[in-house]
Each structure stands twice: as C-alpha cells, then as structure tokens.
Amino acid sequence: QVQLVESGGGSVQAGGSLRLSCAASGSTYSVYTIRWFRQAPGKAREVVATISTDGTATYADSVKGRFTISKDNAKNSLYLQMNSLKPQDTGMYYCAAGRPGMGFIYWGQGTQVTVSS
C-alpha cells in the first residue's frame, strides 16, 4: 500500500515556474515506476512525465525541454520542475505509482496548476 500526497501547485503567469512534489508513505518509491498525469477541465487525462525504477525519465512532447521529473528515494519523494509554463499547462496534476503488471494503482489527490496569459 502506498499513499501519495502532492503539493506545490498554484497560480503563475505564463513563463513562470513551479515545482510540484509528491510525498509517499507506506512503501518505498524505489520499487515503483512513478508518473505525473494532468487533467484540464473538459479534457482527457494525459501523461506528463514518467520516471522508472532505474531513473530513466520520459516526457510528453508538449513538455519536453520545459519540465524535469526527478525523485529522491531516500526521502520517498518525487518532483516535477516546471519551467516556461504556458496557459495550456493548466490543470490538475496527479502523481501515481505502479509496477509492471499492476498498472498505476496508487494515486494522490492532485494539486492544481493554473497558468495565466
């Protein structure tokens, strides 16, 4: 069982930065693939970034070069550094943990990011 709690969301103007955090309890991050998702009002949920157990990171094309996913296994924490934010980055951001064969079954409650133009 893993409990995830996101923080760090807020309102920012276009071009600004935010750093999202996801703290885990109940288990260690090191055995899970961790993913950030986002969902804008009226739109489908989309994958933003993923970090695997070996630290390999992948990103959605829309955020490549602007967002950086990282983790600190010792602190059971995951981060999403978001730079050069755009209004289209607005949405609820969720972190999720999963393992092969089980999918992403552990989710946080989400943190809202609002980017104004």
C-alpha positions, -999 to 999 in steps of 0.1 A, spaced: 0 0 0 13 34 -10 -1 68 0 8 98 -22 4 134 -14 10 161 -40 19 197 -32 34 228 -48 6 238 -72 -6 273 -75 -12 302 -99 15 316 -120 18 338 -151 30 324 -184 67 320 -185 69 313 -148 79 282 -129 65 258 -103 79 228 -86 55 200 -77 63 175 -50 48 141 -43 55 125 -10 50 88 -5 43 69 26 37 32 33 63 19 9 94 30 -9 95 47 -42 124 27 -54 103 -3 -65 77 17 -84 76 35 -117 62 70 -109 43 91 -133 28 126 -133 -5 130 -150 -26 161 -156 -62 168 -165 -76 200 -177 -113 208 -174 -132 190 -202 -102 172 -214 -89 137 -210 -62 129 -185 -27 128 -201 7 116 -191 31 144 -184 63 126 -173 75 92 -161 105 81 -141 113 44 -140 129 24 -112 163 29 -128 158 66 -130 151 68 -167 128 97 -174 104 102 -203 82 132 -212 52 141 -232 62 161 -263 43 191 -251 66 195 -220 100 183 -233 127 208 -226 105 226 -200 97 200 -174 120 178 -154 110 148 -133 132 136 -105 130 115 -74 147 111 -41 143 75 -30 158 83 4 131 108 10 104 88 -8 97 119 -28 91 127 -64 94 161 -80 82 178 -112 101 210 -120 80 230 -145 96 260 -163 84 282 -190 49 275 -181 21 280 -207 -16 285 -202 -21 251 -218 -3 236 -188 -32 245 -166 -49 215 -150 -50 192 -120 -17 174 -116 -15 139 -101 13 116 -92 8 79 -95 28 48 -87 28 14 -103 46 -17 -112 46 -38 -144 15 -60 -145 -4 -39 -120 -7 -6 -137 -7 27 -118 -29 19 -89 -17 43 -63 -28 79 -68 -25 112 -50 -54 137 -45 -39 161 -71 -26 196 -70 -40 224 -91 -18 244 -115 -32 275 -132 -12 294 -157 -25 328 -169 -15 346 -200 
